[in-house]
């Protein structure tokens, strides 16, 4: 199973008001392991960035002056994500912006959903943790994911962090070792390749306290008394 964890940064909050994508960051998962392949690109939006947005991601108009237009990177981007399931936090936001960019570039390309599946981790988190804060930072805190480098939003860093959170929130493989990084047959269209943050701190392991262990044993005693077949956890 191939998945691409994706994030974008933009000039503002609403593409219907003419705002544009200025950064795309993606990391690849195959069978729930990071492969080391990623796609990262800054984009010249041909318009000014709102000051509030600069305060969030720190990307300035001056920085983007010499960056390519979306039309110049569209083919490479589509080549990287095609056939994958996109994993996005608050997917309607990013998908709306990316579909707008595709339409501005070439309406014949259609929508991104024609090339990829989409999984929204915000919807997933809200279902698993109803009534709680489910921002990426809140999920990092809840699942013990290190986001100490996230002073400002950045598409590539956020996609790396979201990959960690996604693997934990879906309750399975949490071994984030790179898969076979030599197998790079699909890498020709990627803007650049490098291993994804190999020096990231290990995931936090929280052990039960003596009080919690005692309460656990007390609960098993109650189960033992009420169950005719005894307590399965002690068998």
C-alpha positions in Angstrom: 0.0 0.0 0.0 1.5 3.4 -1.0 0.4 6.5 0.8 1.7 10.1 0.5 1.4 12.3 3.6 0.9 15.8 2.3 0.7 19.4 3.5 0.6 22.8 1.9 1.2 26.4 2.8 -0.7 29.2 1.2 -1.0 33.0 0.7 -4.2 33.1 2.7 -7.2 31.1 3.9 -9.5 31.0 0.9 -8.7 30.0 -2.7 -12.0 31.4 -3.8 -10.6 34.8 -2.9 -7.6 34.3 -5.2 -5.2 32.9 -2.6 -2.6 30.4 -3.9 -0.4 27.6 -2.9 3.2 28.6 -2.0 4.7 25.4 -0.6 4.0 21.6 -1.0 5.5 19.0 1.2 5.0 15.2 0.9 6.6 12.1 2.4 6.0 8.6 1.2 4.8 5.6 3.2 4.8 2.1 1.7 3.2 -0.6 3.8 3.2 1.8 6.8 6.9 2.5 6.6 8.7 5.7 5.6 10.6 5.1 2.4 12.9 8.2 2.5 11.3 9.5 -0.7 9.8 13.0 -0.5 8.6 15.8 -2.6 9.2 19.4 -1.5 8.6 22.5 -3.5 8.3 26.3 -2.9 6.1 28.0 -5.5 5.8 31.6 -6.7 2.1 32.5 -6.3 2.2 35.6 -8.5 0.5 37.6 -5.8 1.2 39.0 -2.3 1.0 36.9 0.8 -1.3 38.1 3.6 0.6 39.3 6.6 -1.3 37.0 8.9 -0.2 34.0 6.8 3.4 35.1 6.9 3.1 35.1 10.7 2.0 31.4 10.6 4.5 30.0 8.1 7.2 32.7 7.9 7.4 32.5 4.0 7.8 36.0 2.5 7.1 37.5 -0.9 10.8 38.2 -1.3 11.7 34.5 -0.7 9.4 33.3 -3.4 10.5 35.7 -6.2 12.8 33.3 -7.9 10.7 30.1 -7.2 8.9 28.3 -10.1 5.2 28.9 -10.9 2.8 26.0 -10.2 2.5 25.4 -13.9 6.2 24.6 -14.0 6.0 21.9 -11.3 2.5 20.5 -11.9 3.7 17.4 -13.9 6.4 16.5 -11.3 3.9 16.9 -8.4 1.3 14.7 -10.1 3.9 12.1 -11.0 4.9 11.8 -7.3 1.3 11.5 -5.9 -0.4 9.6 -8.7 -1.9 6.3 -7.6 -1.3 6.9 -3.9 -3.7 7.5 -1.0 -3.1 11.1 0.2 -3.0 11.4 4.0 -3.9 15.1 4.9 -4.9 16.9 8.1 -8.0 18.9 7.2 -8.0 17.5 3.7 -10.8 19.8 2.3 -8.5 22.8 2.8 -5.4 21.4 1.0 -7.5 19.6 -1.7 -9.4 22.8 -2.4 -6.2 24.8 -3.0 -4.5 22.1 -5.0 -7.6 21.5 -7.2 -7.8 25.2 -7.8 -4.1 25.3 -8.9 -4.7 22.4 -11.3 -7.7 24.2 -12.8 -5.8 27.4 -13.2 -3.0 25.5 -14.9 -5.0 23.2 -17.2 -8.7 22.4 -16.7 -8.2 19.2 -18.7 -6.1 17.7 -15.9 -9.3 17.4 -13.8 -9.3 17.1 -10.0 -6.6 15.5 -7.8 -9.2 12.9 -6.6 -9.0 11.4 -10.1 -5.3 10.5 -9.5 -5.4 9.7 -5.7 -7.4 8.5 -2.8 -7.8 10.8 0.1 -7.7 10.2 3.9 -8.5 13.1 6.2 -6.7 12.6 9.6 -8.7 15.5 11.1 -11.9 13.6 10.5 -10.3 10.4 11.8 -9.1 12.2 14.9 -12.5 13.7 15.6 -14.1 10.3 15.3 -11.6 8.8 17.7 -11.4 11.7 20.1 -14.8 13.4 20.0 -15.1 16.7 21.9 -11.3 17.1 22.2 -8.9 19.4 20.4 -7.6 17.6 17.3 -5.1 20.1 15.8 -1.8 18.6 14.7 -0.1 20.1 17.8 -2.8 18.7 20.1 -2.4 15.2 18.5 1.4 15.5 18.9 0.9 16.1 22.6 -1.6 13.3 22.9 0.5 10.7 21.2 3.9 11.8 22.4 5.2 12.9 19.0 8.1 15.4 19.1 7.1 18.7 17.4 9.7 20.9 19.2 11.1 22.1 15.8 7.6 23.4 14.8 8.0 27.1 15.7 6.5 27.9 12.4 4.3 25.9 10.0 6.2 24.3 7.1 4.8 21.9 4.6 7.6 19.3 4.7 8.1 19.3 8.4 4.4 19.1 9.0 4.0 16.2 6.7 6.8 14.4 8.5 5.1 15.0 11.8 1.7 14.0 10.5 3.2 10.7 9.2 4.2 9.9 12.8 0.8 10.9 14.2 -1.1 9.0 11.5 0.8 5.7 12.2 0.0 6.1 15.9 -3.6 7.2 15.6 -4.3 4.2 13.4 -3.0 2.0 16.1 -0.5 -0.3 14.3 3.0 -0.1 13.1 5.0 2.6 14.9 8.4 1.5 13.7 9.5 4.5 11.6 12.7 3.0 10.3 13.1 3.7 6.6 12.1 1.0 4.2 14.4 -0.1 1.4 15.8 3.3 0.4 17.7 1.8 -2.5 14.5 0.9 -4.2 13.9 4.3 -5.9 12.5 3.3 -9.3 9.7 5.9 -9.0 12.0 8.8 -8.0 12.9 10.3 -11.3 10.2 13.0 -11.2 10.9 14.2 -7.6 12.3 17.7 -7.2 14.8 16.4 -4.6 15.5 13.3 -2.5 16.9 13.0 1.0 16.2 10.8 4.0 13.5 12.1 6.2 14.9 13.5 9.5 16.9 10.5 10.6 17.9 12.3 13.9 14.3 12.7 15.1 14.0 11.8 18.8 12.5 8.3 19.6 8.8 8.1 20.4 8.1 8.5 24.1 7.3 5.3 26.1 5.1 5.9 29.2 5.2 3.1 31.7 2.4 2.5 34.3 3.0 3.8 37.8 2.8 1.6 40.9 -0.6 3.1 41.7 -1.9 2.3 38.2 -0.6 -1.3 38.4 -2.3 -1.8 41.8 -5.6 -0.5 40.4 -5.2 -2.8 37.4 -4.8 -5.8 39.7 -7.8 -4.7 41.8 -9.8 -4.6 38.6 -8.7 -8.1 37.7 -9.7 -9.3 41.1 -13.2 -8.0 40.5 -13.3 -9.8 37.1 -12.1 -13.0 38.7 -14.9 -12.9 41.3 -17.7 -12.2 38.8 -16.6 -14.5 35.9 -17.4 -18.2 36.0 -14.5 -19.0 33.8 -12.1 -16.8 35.8 -10.0 -13.9 34.5 -8.6 -14.5 31.1 -5.8 -12.0 31.6 -4.4 -14.2 34.4 -4.7 -17.5 32.5 
